[in-house]
Amino acid sequence: MGALLSVAGLLDRIARTIGKTVGWIMIPLILVIIFDVITRKLDFTRLLFAGYTATSGVSVSTILQDLQWHFHAVLLMMTFGFGYLANAHVRVDVFRELLPRRPQAWIEVFGLIFFGFPFVLLMIWYSFQMTELSFHQGEGSESMTGIGQRWFIKSFLLWGFIVTMMAILATLFRLIAYLFGDQDAQEEALEGLEIFAEENEELAAARRAAEEALKQGGN
């Protein structure tokens, strides 16, 4: 279990580091949006950029709009893994929250093995094919004056799903250690798992009652 937890820790660190680093793209994204909106509303900058487009064939406004969704794409795809590790995504399994931790862990393992892992693996393959096709076709912006080399931004679909796969494997390895390891392995696994929701007093009382009912039923 020690080796499994070590691999999980490494994958966790990689996914979190990438997610936290890419998160800084939010700042240039905001600045680009502000600059684009302001310059399109001011007459002198709008006329200046229009004249530049007429003489050079390059549209500053179109490039800025392309750049905005490029930043959005990188920000979204490269933080999926970090979001899952931090349990920041939306969960709708309200009944799961009332269960003890071990049944919660088993549900998560089932979901990762039969849904999460196959889906992300499939998306990695299709993202690679899409990026490769875009590269060979020399795909560019839909606008003649936009940003070219669209394969580059599409490649972040591939890298984003790879990072997400790292997060899935890290969580799965820790869940295995928690379910089948000794006391030390379970404690170490729990330290890295954030999939168990923080308990308020009411939820904690309900959980204790459920666990007590399970124990009485077993007796």
Secondary structure by P-SEA (a helix, b strand, c coil): caaaaaaaaaaaaaaaaaaaaaccaaaaaaaaaaaaaaaaacaaaaaaaaaaaaaccccaaaaaaaaaaaaaaaaaaaaaaaaaaaccccccccccccccaaaaaaaaaaaaaccaaaaaaaaaaaaaaaaaaaaaacccccccccccccccccaaaaaaaaaaaaaaaaaaaaaaaaacccaaaaaaaaaaccccccccaaaaaaaaaaaaaaaaaac
